[in-house]
Every structure is written in structure tokens, then in C-alpha cells.
Amino acid sequence: MLNPRFSDTGPRLPPLPDAAWLDAFRRRLRAWYVRHARDLPWRRRGDPYPIWVSEIMLQQTQVAAVGPYFERFLRRFPTVEALARADEHDVLREWEGLGYYRRARQLHQAARIVAERHGGMFPRDVETVRSLPGIGRYTAGAILSIAFDAREPILEANTTRLFSRLLAYRGDPASSVGQRLLWSMAQTVLPRRGAGRFNQALMELGSEVCTVRGPRCHRCPAAPLCRARLEGVAERIPPPKKRPAFEDRHEAAIVVRRRGRVLVVRCPDDGRWAGLWDFPRFEVRSERPADCRRELAESLEARTGVVAELGALLETLKHGVTRFRITLDCYEARHVCGPDGKADRAPMRWLRPAELEAYPLNTTARKLSRLIGA
Ligand code: SF4
């Protein structure tokens, strides 16, 4: 049963559990995990590199989507040295479709640091790990605990929800007060040994039982200990997040053809899809079709130095990026002249459609490449 002698966490915050509660919780969670652990490919390996890759892929992406990418990525870059030696272009190509490409670029940069400064050995010191690109407090804790059984806490979406409910914390878990409380809980709940397996069990319980769609308390090993369930507020914790306001946006992509080749440009480092390639793409501001075509031809020339005659509308694609709901009109265009060779323009290439297969493209560019027979 829930023990009332919890330690004080400050005004208006639920107290952290005491030793008796922790013992009971750990026992119950371990017993549950023995029977319910999923067979995930990154759990089958003992070294930090695959664990690291999986943790980066799992940021913002569901387990089911990560599986095939993880296997393919590890086949292509089986060691940290192999990843460090790779060209960023190839790393992005393997990542293509997973989204949030900054993760791939940072993983690649971090692999180079591990190879150059640490002789290919993943560091064990949490501060050194956190100084690597793309690795925050959660990811460092996950890698160090799972790979080396270091007693490092973790707090991600699943454990945030689980701890909020176990403690009946009604506030915003993303607030600084909420984060302080939940990180304290993540640290307190960890056993002295077996932290890596225990952290995985916590995430599994959050993901499979104490879920974002609603708590399944009747299947939960922590039910007799859970304050939210005992207080009848589990369904209301955490409070619903404000939905982001979406903005509609009209864009156009242009497939410029020149002697059997098409024009692609590299997305700038400080923008969307940094490092990937795309067909020249622009926001459309004009309302009338004739104005729109003129605007696109001018934008194309300004960006690439290419003068082209806009042809047929090939397809209209709908997709979302961050807060934008984008309608993307895809046009064909015939090359007239240019580029004029000015050096400050975005990197661009004329490729045969078949060559696009080797290039990392964003999702709409890949669809468009299929449409033109690549
Ligand atoms: Fe979540 Fe219910 Fe389990 Fe509490 S008892 S941790 S609310 S599933």
C-alpha cells in the first residue's frame, strides 16, 4: 500500500516515495518486466554504439517505425568508426524517411568526436557524454545505464507520464517545477544495481500500460502503489497539452529538365531538411495562376541562376512540416539558359533521374522523383 511517509519536495508538490514504497515498486516492476519485455533489436546487443543509435532514432519517432531503419543503419555503419568515416550524404540517405534530420547530422558529428578524441570508445563520464552533439540529459542517462549499468536516471515521454501518475502530480510536467520533481523521482526510484534494465522496464511500463491514450490500471503492476489511481485522477494526469496552431501554406516545387537531367539543390544548413536535396522549391504568394507562374520563374532564377519555362502541373502533394500544413504544387519546367555561375548560390546539381536514388531527398522530393520515373 501507499506509504504516507514520503519525503518533502517543497510547497504544493507531491512528496517522493519512501524506502518501503520503493522496495515494493521495484519488486513489482522487475517481476512484470520479466514477463512483458518486448524483443527489440537494440536490446539484443551489449555495446553502447547500437544503443546510442537507437536512442537517437527513438527521439520523436515511434518504436515500430524505428525498427527497420535501425537494422539497415547498423548494417551500413556497423561501428562508430564506420559511421565516423562515412560521408554525411550517405548518412542522410540511410536516415531518409525517419525525419528530424538534425538528429542524423549530430549523430554523425558525435561519432567523429568519439572516433577522434576517444579512440572509438564511447565515454563513460556523463558530462563528457552530454557534451556530444545531439545528446541531452535523457539520452546520456539511457546510453550509460543500458550499456554500462551506470546508475543514471532517465526521463522521457513515457516515464514523464508514468511518474506524474505514480505521484499524482497534477501540474505541467514540462514546467521547471515539474521537471525538477520528475527528475528527482527518476533518480530516487533507481535501484543500486541493474539500473539499465530497470530504466527500460520503466519506459516499457509507460509505453505499454500507463499509456498516452489512457492508463490501463487493471493490467498495471504498480496499481496498488499508484497515487493517481488511489485518488481516482489517473485519467486526468498529465493535463492535456495545448494543441499547436497550424498555418496553411502554399508552396511549389519545380522539376527543371535539361538534356535528360533534372535540377536539384541542397537544402541550406540553417533551414528545413538541412543537408538533404530537393527540387527547387518556393513559397507561393500570388493568388492568380499567371502571376504564380511568373513569380516562380523569377524565384527560380534568383535562387539558382536558371532561366526556365514553366510547363504542366504534375501533381499537388499535401504534407505537414512543424506547424505548417503545406499544399505543394509540383511543376515541370523546360530549361532555357543558366546558371550564370555566380558563386554564392545554393549547391545544385543536374542529375539523371536514376541518379536521384543515391541522393538523400526529403519526402516530397522522393515522391516527385518516383513520379518522374527515377
Ligand atoms: Fe498508470 Fe494506472 Fe499504473 Fe498508475 S496504476 S501507473 S495510472 S497504469
Residues whose N, C-alpha, C, O or C-beta is under 5 A from the ligand:
A	BS01	SF4	L162 R165 V209 C210 P215 R216 C217 C220 A222 A223 C226 A228 R229 A234
